[in-house]
Amino acid sequence: MSSTWRNGSNFGLSEGPEIVPVEGWSAPLTAMIAAAMGFLAVLTLVAAMAADRLATEWRADLAGVATVRVSAPPDEMDDKVRTVLEVLRTTPGIAEIRVLSQGDQAELLAPWLGTDAGIDDLPLPQLIDVSLDGAGPDAKSLRDRLALTLEGVTYDDHAAWRAPLAATANALERLAIGATVLVLFAAGAMVVLASRATLAANRRVIEVVRLIGAEDRYIASAFVRRLTLRAFIGATLGTLAACLALWLLPVIEADAAFGVALSPDQTGWLRVIIGVPIASGLVAWISARVATRSVLARLP
């Protein structure tokens, strides 16, 4: 019997945790806090994935395209547009040119002005969509060439606001990842506190099993297994609750301005459903192991 108490590896999950009380405030509280942490971890992780998709979509939408805006009185617009097209066709680095129709321009303005804004009566400039070849033309040279040829023509390669948008999305992604790390850190701190409270509440039990030959390794493994199991179950329940809440969210229209769906794709769902409980359980196991061994080492 002495060798059994000394070797914690001889005990299964059902035998090892017998010295840990099943009832008491620490058991449900540990599971509830783990569930809350799992819920928050899912939300922050999903937000990080959504920010990554947002940055990717913004880069993809704005890279390789430019816009030329032609402003002129209605009776001069066609001549100016023809001249601009001749300049663009002879400019290296431009792959394709498309003059937007009135309907195309109305569709671009619809998210801001609505579909019944009556823009047909407005003196709108003529927009020309330019697809770039590789790095595209030298923007400064093309602007100077257009300025020498015509007045009221603007070439915009979107560089002035493309980089800030991508930087903002990347910053949101880093912020969400940092929040996820903080949630896991808080979960670890919670397990440390629960471990200390459980060990303090069972100090007499620990003294007794020590007297009959149990080593600290066995005692620690008993507490660690029970605390890890509680945290894993709680984190799993919190993960499922968060996934259900995300699944019930309304879907953002794909063509909405700067719209991006918050819910992840199938691969993202697998990462969340599998990764969050496992990560929470691993954090709980490490935290409980460190805390229990630290406390047991200080007990007389």
N, C-alpha and C positions, 0 to 999 in steps of 0.2 A: 504494500500500500504506500510505503514511503516513496518508492521509485515512481509510482504513478503521480503523486502530488508534485514530485520534483520535475517531471518531464511534461510540460504543457502540451507537447505535440501528440501525446497519447490520447488526448481528450477530443471528442467530436464537438460539433457546435452545440448539441443538446446537453452535453455534460459540462463543458467548460463554463458557460455562463450561469451555472446554478447558484453561484455565490452572489450574483448581481440581482437585486430585487426586481421583480417584474412590475410591481405596483409602486406608486409614488408619483410625485409631481414632475420629477425629472424625465420620466419616460415619455409621457404625452407632450411635454413642453419641448423636448429635443426634436421629436418628430414634427411638431407644428412649426417650429422655427426653421427646420430644414426644408419643409414644404414651402414656406414663405421665401426662403433663399433660392430654392429651385425655381419658383415662379418668377422672381426678379431676374435670375440668371438667364432664363429663357427669353424674357423680354429684351434684356440688354444684348444678348447674343443675336437675336433676330434683328434688332436695330442695327447692329454692326454689319450684318449681312445685307440689310436693305441699303445702308449707306454705301457699301461696296458696289452694289448693283447700280445705285444712283450715279456714283462717280464714273463707272464704266459706261453707262448710257450717255451721260453728258459728254464724255470724251469721244465716244463713237459718233454722236450726233453732230458734234461741232468740228471734228477733225476732218480734213480733206474737203471742206466746203468754204465758200465765200459768197458774199452778196454785193452786187453793184446796184446802187440806188441812183436813178436818173430823175432829176427834178426839172420840169420845164412847163411852159404853158401848153394847153391841150393841142393847139395848132402846130407846135414845134416838137411835140413829144416823139412822133414817129421818126422824124429825121435824126433826132438826137440818139434814139435807140439804135438805129441802123449804124450810125457812126461809132457808137460804143461797141457794138457787136464786131465791127471790122477791127477795132483796136484789140479786142479780146481774142479774136481768132488768130491774130498775128503775134500773140504773146506766148512765149515758151512757158511751160508749167501748167497750162490750162487744158484739161481733158475734155470737158463738156460744158456747153452753155445752154441755158434754158430761160426764155422770157416767161415770167409768170403771168398768167391771165388774170383778169379781174376777179374771177371766181377763186383762183388760188390765193390771191391776196386777201380776199374776204374771209377765206377759211383760216388764214394765218391770224387775222385780227379777231376772229370769233371768240376765242377764249377770254379776251379782254373786253370787247365791245358788244358781244352777243351776235346772234344771227340776224336780228332785225334792227340793226343800228342804222341802216340806210346809207352805207358807205359808197354806194354807186354815185351819189351826188357830190361826194367829197373830191377835192383835187388831189388825189393820191399820187405819190411818185411811182414810177415804174420800177419794179424790182426784177433783177436778173440773177438767177441762181447759177453759180459757177462751181463746177466740180474740178478739184485740183489734181494735177498729176504729180505724184510724189510729194516733195516739199512745197510744190506750187511756185508761182512767180515771185520775184522780188517785190514785196508789197510797196516799198517806198518808190521804186522806179515806176511801177505801174500807176501809182497815184499821181506821180509827177507827169507821166505821159498823158493820163486822162485830163489832168488840170490844164495842160498846154493845149489839148485838143478842144475841150468843151468846158463850159461852166455848169455847175450844179450837178456834177457826177461824183459819187463817193464810192470808193472801194473799201469794203470791210471784210477782213479775214477772221473776225471774231476773236482775235488774239487778246484784245484789251479786256474782255470779260470771260474768255474761255478758261484761262488759268485760275482766276479767283473762284469760279464755280467748282472746278475740279479740286482745288485746294480746300474749299469748304466741305465738300463731300468727304474728302480724305480725313479732314479733321474730325468730322462727325463719326467716321468709322473708328478712328483712334480713341475718341471719347467713349464710344460704346464698348469697345474692347476693354478700356481701362475700368469702366463701370462693372463689367463682368468679372474682372480680376478682383475688384473691391468686394463684390458680392461673395465670391468664393473665399476671400480672406475673412470676411465677416462670418461666414459659415464655419471656417476653421476656428475662429475665436470663440464662437458659440459652443463648439464641441469641446474646446479646452475648458471653458467654464463649467459645462455639464459634467465633464470628467472629474474636475476637482470637487464639484458639489457631490457627485455620486460617491467618490472615494471618501470624502469627509463624512457622509451619512453612513457609510458602511465601515467605519474604522474598526469597530469592535469585531465585525465579521472577519476583516483582514487579519487582525491580531490572532483570532482563533485559528484560522487556516494556516497561519504561519507557525503556530505552536505545534500543529500536527504534521508539519513537514513541507508545506507548500512553499515553493519558491516564488519570488516576485515576478519571474517571467510567466509563470502560470496565472498568477493573479491578474497581471496586466493584460494578458491575452484574453482572459474572461471578460474583463471590462471593455477592452477594445472591440471585441467581436460584437458585444451587445450594443454599444454606442454606434458603431459603424452601421450595423443593421438598421437601427432606428433612423439614422440620418439618411441612409440609402432609400428606405421606404418613404420617408417624408419627402425627400427630393424628387422621387419618382411621382408621387401624387401631385406635388407642386408643378412638375414639368407637364404632366397630363392636363392639369387645370389651365396652365398658360397656353398650351397648344389648342385646347378647346376654345379659349377666349380669342386667340388669333384666328382660328378657323371661322369663327362667327363674325369676324370683322367684315364690313362691306368691301367689295373689290373696287379699287380705283380704276377708272377707265384708262385704257392703254394710251389714248391720244390726249389725255389731260395734260395741261401745261406742267412740265417738270414732275409729272406723276410717276410714282413707282410703287409697286405693291409691297406692303409690309410683310405679308406672309411669304416664307421662303419656298423654294421649289422642292421637288421630291428629295434631292440630295440634302438640301438644308434641313428638311424635316427629320431625316435620318440622323443627321449630326446632332440636332437638338434633342430628339427623343432618346438617343443612345448616349450621347456625350455628356449631357448635363447630369443625369443620375450617376454615371460612372465617375465623372470628375468630382461630384459632391461626395460620393462614397470614398474616393481616394483621399480627398482633403480631410474627410472625417477620420479615416483610418490613421493618417499621418498625425493629425492633431491629437487624437485620443492616445495614440501610442506615445508621443512625446510627453503629453500631460500626465498620463498615468505613471510612466516610469519616473518622471521628475518628482511626483508626489510620493510614490512608494520609496524612493531613495531617501526622502527626508523623514519618513516615519521611523520611529524607534524600533 
